[in-house]
């Protein structure tokens, strides 16, 4: 197999220009260092690549669409729900919100927000009085803002929920450096995708009881760690494979429900790279307002993956918001 640029891939779409320049330099070094089996890399270049990935990961966590600003998750009922900071609201917002912001109506076409007169609610910086909040499964999901608060509608298993963010959430500034295992190139392994005859729709549990997630799986990947063969079920994610995996560190040094990992989608019969140094915690590791999947029994490895992000229960915060 040729040694492609994916040896250094860190999800370029999420990077700034300076990071992309650095990535180009790192890619050149890694490409020059790769052997035909993609096992030999320059240790200094590889370490710099992982450290840059960690920096970008922290920036994403703290960004507007990161996990740290989540402040509420409200499952919507049939009919209408009032929204505001008043205690008698159906959906009680933080005290920074107006006592009565408006009303949400669950309709056949989705969730419609009608705003109270005189209340400043915006979509793309434009004040609105009534708007259909396209959910996160549509092409153009809508984000509504009200001061430092923002909300979207998510759709899970044919159920709708309002996901609340606070762009001034204290958890953003208070969040400590992430603890990782030491960078170890031995956990950057070649994996073979064994495709199913036809992609399968799976039913994966989530952290919310009774709520499932039904991803499409193209097959399983097979790889070796310390001479022993292992297998993980892969989930389709555009031009990538997505994994939710557990191992013998789960619930001890790492998050009990498992960790996330991405890899390039290989060509038919080809291989990809699983870099467990880029394994990271799901959103639910940081607060109670995410709907993340948990590692399925078949994706819990009978070995210790001493690479990637660790879990500190002290960084999990639950804001004073009903959900």
C-alpha positions as CSV (number, residue, x, y, z in Angstrom):
1,X,0.0,0.0,0.0
2,X,1.3,3.5,-0.8
3,X,2.0,5.9,2.0
4,X,-0.7,8.6,1.6
5,X,-1.1,12.0,3.3
6,X,-3.6,10.5,5.7
7,X,-0.6,9.5,7.9
8,X,-0.9,13.0,9.3
9,X,-4.6,13.7,9.0
10,X,-6.2,15.6,11.8
11,X,-9.5,16.6,10.3
12,X,-8.4,19.6,8.3
13,X,-11.8,21.2,8.2
14,X,-11.6,22.1,11.9
15,X,-8.3,23.9,11.6
16,X,-7.2,27.5,11.2
17,X,-4.8,28.6,8.5
18,X,-1.7,28.4,10.8
19,X,-2.6,24.8,11.8
20,X,-3.1,23.8,8.2
21,X,0.4,25.1,7.4
22,X,1.9,23.2,10.2
23,X,0.0,20.1,9.1
24,X,1.4,20.4,5.6
25,X,4.9,20.4,7.1
26,X,4.1,17.4,9.3
27,X,2.6,15.5,6.5
28,X,5.7,16.0,4.4
29,X,7.8,14.6,7.2
30,X,5.6,11.7,7.8
31,X,5.3,10.8,4.1
32,X,9.0,10.8,3.8
33,X,9.3,8.6,6.9
34,X,6.6,6.0,6.1
35,X,7.6,2.6,4.9
36,X,5.4,0.6,2.5
37,X,3.5,-0.8,5.6
38,X,3.2,2.7,7.1
39,X,4.8,1.5,10.3
40,X,8.0,3.7,10.3
41,X,7.6,7.3,11.2
42,X,9.9,10.0,12.5
43,X,9.2,10.1,16.3
44,X,9.8,13.8,16.6
45,X,7.5,14.6,13.7
46,X,4.9,12.2,15.0
47,X,5.0,13.7,18.5
48,X,4.5,17.2,17.0
49,X,1.6,15.9,15.0
50,X,-0.2,14.5,18.0
51,X,0.5,17.5,20.1
52,X,-1.0,19.8,17.4
53,X,-4.1,17.5,17.3
54,X,-4.4,17.9,21.0
55,X,-4.3,21.7,20.7
56,X,-7.0,21.6,18.1
57,X,-9.1,19.2,20.2
58,X,-9.0,21.6,23.1
59,X,-10.0,24.5,20.9
60,X,-13.0,22.6,19.5
61,X,-14.1,21.7,23.1
62,X,-14.1,25.4,24.1
63,X,-15.5,26.6,20.8
64,X,-19.1,27.7,20.1
65,X,-20.0,24.1,19.0
66,X,-18.0,22.4,21.7
67,X,-19.1,20.3,24.6
68,X,-18.2,22.6,27.5
69,X,-20.9,25.2,26.9
70,X,-23.9,22.7,27.0
71,X,-26.3,24.0,29.6
72,X,-29.5,22.0,29.1
73,X,-31.3,19.3,27.2
74,X,-35.1,19.4,27.1
75,X,-37.2,16.7,25.5
76,X,-40.2,18.3,23.8
77,X,-43.7,17.0,24.3
78,X,-46.7,17.0,21.9
79,X,-48.3,20.4,21.5
80,X,-46.8,23.6,22.9
81,X,-44.2,24.4,25.5
82,X,-43.4,27.8,27.1
83,X,-39.8,28.9,27.2
84,X,-38.1,31.4,29.7
85,X,-36.4,31.9,33.0
86,X,-39.7,32.1,34.9
87,X,-40.1,29.1,37.2
88,X,-43.5,28.2,35.8
89,X,-42.1,27.9,32.3
90,X,-42.3,24.4,30.7
91,X,-38.6,24.9,29.7
92,X,-36.8,26.8,32.4
93,X,-33.8,28.8,31.1
94,X,-31.0,30.3,33.1
95,X,-31.7,33.6,35.0
96,X,-30.0,35.6,32.2
97,X,-32.9,34.8,29.9
98,X,-36.1,36.9,29.8
99,X,-38.9,35.5,32.1
100,X,-40.9,34.6,29.1
101,X,-39.0,34.2,25.8
102,X,-41.7,32.5,23.8
103,X,-43.5,29.3,22.9
104,X,-42.4,26.2,21.1
105,X,-44.9,24.3,19.0
106,X,-44.3,20.7,17.8
107,X,-45.9,20.5,14.4
108,X,-45.9,18.0,11.5
109,X,-43.1,20.0,9.8
110,X,-40.9,20.4,13.0
111,X,-40.5,22.8,15.9
112,X,-41.8,26.4,15.5
113,X,-40.7,29.1,17.9
114,X,-43.0,32.1,18.5
115,X,-41.2,34.9,20.3
116,X,-42.9,37.2,22.9
117,X,-43.2,40.8,21.9
118,X,-40.3,43.0,22.9
119,X,-37.9,40.0,23.4
120,X,-34.6,40.0,21.5
121,X,-34.3,36.6,19.9
122,X,-32.1,36.2,16.8
123,X,-31.3,33.9,13.9
124,X,-28.0,34.7,12.2
125,X,-28.0,38.1,14.0
126,X,-31.4,39.0,12.6
127,X,-34.3,39.5,15.1
128,X,-37.1,37.0,14.6
129,X,-40.7,36.7,15.8
130,X,-41.6,33.3,14.5
131,X,-39.3,30.6,12.9
132,X,-39.2,27.0,12.1
133,X,-36.1,25.6,13.9
134,X,-34.8,23.0,11.4
135,X,-33.3,20.2,13.5
136,X,-29.7,18.8,13.4
137,X,-30.6,16.0,10.9
138,X,-31.5,18.5,8.2
139,X,-29.1,20.2,5.7
140,X,-29.3,23.6,7.4
141,X,-30.0,23.3,11.1
142,X,-31.0,26.5,12.8
143,X,-29.3,28.0,15.8
144,X,-31.3,30.6,17.8
145,X,-29.6,33.1,20.1
146,X,-30.9,35.1,23.1
147,X,-28.1,37.1,24.7
148,X,-25.3,34.6,25.6
149,X,-27.7,31.7,25.3
150,X,-28.2,29.7,22.1
151,X,-30.4,26.7,21.3
152,X,-30.9,24.1,18.6
153,X,-33.3,21.3,18.1
154,X,-32.0,17.8,17.9
155,X,-33.8,14.8,16.5
156,X,-33.0,11.4,18.0
157,X,-35.0,8.2,17.4
158,X,-38.0,10.2,16.1
159,X,-37.9,12.4,19.3
160,X,-37.2,16.1,19.4
161,X,-35.2,17.9,22.1
162,X,-34.0,21.5,22.6
163,X,-30.3,21.6,23.2
164,X,-29.2,24.7,25.2
165,X,-25.8,26.3,25.1
166,X,-24.4,29.2,27.1
167,X,-21.5,30.9,25.2
168,X,-20.4,32.4,28.6
169,X,-20.6,29.2,30.5
170,X,-18.1,29.2,33.4
171,X,-17.0,25.7,32.6
172,X,-15.2,27.0,29.5
173,X,-12.7,29.1,31.5
174,X,-12.5,26.7,34.4
175,X,-11.7,23.7,32.3
176,X,-8.2,22.3,33.1
177,X,-5.7,20.8,30.8
178,X,-6.7,17.4,29.5
179,X,-4.8,14.4,30.8
180,X,-3.5,12.0,28.2
181,X,-1.5,8.8,28.1
182,X,2.1,9.3,26.9
183,X,2.3,9.5,23.1
184,X,3.2,6.0,21.8
185,X,3.5,5.2,18.1
186,X,2.9,1.5,18.9
187,X,-0.8,2.5,19.2
188,X,-0.8,3.7,15.6
189,X,-1.8,0.5,13.9
190,X,-2.8,-0.7,10.4
191,X,-6.3,-2.1,10.2
192,X,-8.1,-4.0,7.4
193,X,-11.8,-3.2,6.8
194,X,-13.8,-6.4,6.3
195,X,-16.9,-5.3,4.6
196,X,-20.3,-6.8,5.1
197,X,-22.0,-8.1,2.0
198,X,-24.4,-5.2,2.5
199,X,-24.1,-2.3,5.0
200,X,-26.0,-3.0,8.2
201,X,-28.1,-0.7,10.3
202,X,-27.2,-1.3,13.9
203,X,-29.0,-0.4,17.1
204,X,-26.5,1.1,19.6
205,X,-27.3,2.1,23.1
206,X,-26.8,5.7,24.3
207,X,-26.3,7.3,27.7
208,X,-30.0,8.1,27.8
209,X,-32.1,5.1,28.8
210,X,-34.5,4.0,26.2
211,X,-32.9,6.2,23.5
212,X,-31.1,4.2,20.7
213,X,-28.8,5.3,17.9
214,X,-29.0,3.5,14.6
215,X,-25.8,4.1,12.6
216,X,-24.9,2.4,9.3
217,X,-22.0,0.0,9.5
218,X,-20.0,-1.0,6.4
219,X,-18.1,-3.7,8.3
220,X,-15.5,-4.5,10.9
221,X,-11.8,-3.6,11.1
222,X,-9.2,-6.1,12.1
223,X,-5.9,-5.1,13.6
224,X,-3.1,-6.2,15.9
225,X,-1.8,-4.8,19.2
226,X,1.2,-6.5,20.8
227,X,0.9,-9.4,18.4
228,X,-2.8,-10.1,19.3
229,X,-5.6,-9.7,16.8
230,X,-8.6,-7.4,17.7
231,X,-11.8,-6.4,15.9
232,X,-14.0,-3.3,16.0
233,X,-17.4,-2.6,14.4
234,X,-17.1,0.5,12.3
235,X,-19.7,3.2,11.7
236,X,-20.1,5.2,8.5
237,X,-19.3,8.9,8.7
238,X,-18.9,10.5,5.3
239,X,-15.4,9.7,4.0
240,X,-14.3,8.4,7.4
241,X,-15.0,5.5,9.7
242,X,-16.2,6.3,13.3
243,X,-15.6,4.0,16.3
244,X,-17.0,4.0,19.8
245,X,-14.8,1.6,21.7
246,X,-14.1,0.4,25.2
247,X,-11.1,-1.4,26.6
248,X,-9.7,-2.7,29.9
249,X,-8.9,0.9,31.0
250,X,-12.6,1.9,30.7
251,X,-14.1,2.9,34.1
252,X,-10.6,2.9,35.6
253,X,-8.4,5.5,33.8
254,X,-10.7,6.3,30.9
255,X,-14.4,7.1,30.4
256,X,-16.6,4.1,31.4
257,X,-19.0,4.4,28.4
258,X,-16.0,4.3,25.9
259,X,-14.1,6.7,23.7
260,X,-14.4,8.0,20.2
261,X,-12.0,7.5,17.3
262,X,-12.0,8.4,13.6
263,X,-10.1,6.8,10.7
264,X,-10.0,7.2,6.9
265,X,-12.4,5.1,4.9
266,X,-10.2,2.8,2.9
267,X,-10.7,1.8,-0.7
268,X,-12.1,-1.7,-1.3
269,X,-9.8,-4.3,0.0
270,X,-7.5,-1.6,1.4
271,X,-6.2,-0.7,4.8
272,X,-6.5,2.3,7.1
273,X,-4.7,3.6,10.2
274,X,-6.2,3.5,13.7
275,X,-4.3,6.0,15.8
276,X,-5.4,5.4,19.3
277,X,-3.3,8.4,20.4
278,X,-6.2,10.4,19.0
279,X,-8.9,8.6,21.0
280,X,-11.0,11.1,22.9
281,X,-13.9,11.3,25.3
282,X,-17.5,11.7,24.1
283,X,-19.5,14.8,25.1
284,X,-21.2,13.0,28.0
285,X,-17.9,12.9,29.8
286,X,-18.2,16.6,30.4
287,X,-21.9,17.1,31.3
288,X,-25.3,15.5,31.3
289,X,-26.7,17.2,28.3
290,X,-25.4,15.0,25.4
291,X,-26.9,11.9,23.8
292,X,-23.7,10.1,23.0
293,X,-23.6,6.4,22.1
294,X,-21.8,3.9,24.4
295,X,-19.4,1.2,23.3
296,X,-21.3,-1.9,22.2
297,X,-20.3,-5.2,23.8
298,X,-18.6,-6.3,20.6
299,X,-16.5,-3.1,20.6
300,X,-15.1,-3.6,24.1
301,X,-11.5,-4.8,23.6
302,X,-10.0,-7.4,25.8
303,X,-6.8,-5.4,26.2
304,X,-5.6,-2.1,27.6
305,X,-5.4,0.8,25.2
306,X,-3.0,3.0,27.1
307,X,-3.2,5.8,24.5
308,X,-5.3,8.9,24.0
309,X,-7.5,10.8,26.4
310,X,-8.0,9.8,30.0
311,X,-11.0,10.7,32.1
312,X,-11.2,12.9,35.2
313,X,-14.6,12.8,36.9
314,X,-13.9,16.2,38.4
315,X,-14.2,17.8,35.0
316,X,-17.8,16.6,34.6
317,X,-20.2,19.5,35.5
318,X,-23.9,19.5,35.7
319,X,-25.2,23.1,35.5
320,X,-28.3,24.0,37.5
321,X,-30.7,23.4,34.7
322,X,-33.5,21.0,34.5
323,X,-33.3,18.4,31.7
